[in-house]
Amino acid sequence: QIGGVFKGEIFTNDTLVICEGAEVTAQIEADTIIISGKVEGNVFARKRVVMHPPTIFRGTVTSPSLRIDEGVVFEGASYMPAT
């Protein structure tokens, strides 16, 4: 779980939660990624990515499942590979 400012790379086999108010600039690879904060970078999830408001996302998402709730700012691209 990230609740503050983070820059770099994140690799985990678990769920990553980016809390409201967090600012993340990173390459992220995780099983499941749940975002409520500000994220800039490339995101790869093996299972799914969920974005809740007030998320501001800029970058690329690669995941077999992507959910973007109403109110989320999404600037970038998404790729959904066949599983």
Buried (B, 14 or more C-beta within 10 A) or exposed (E): EBEEEBEEEBEEEEBBBBBEEBBBBBBBBBEBBBBBBBBBBBBBBBEBBBBBEEBBBEBBBBBBEBEBEEEBEBEBEBEEEEE
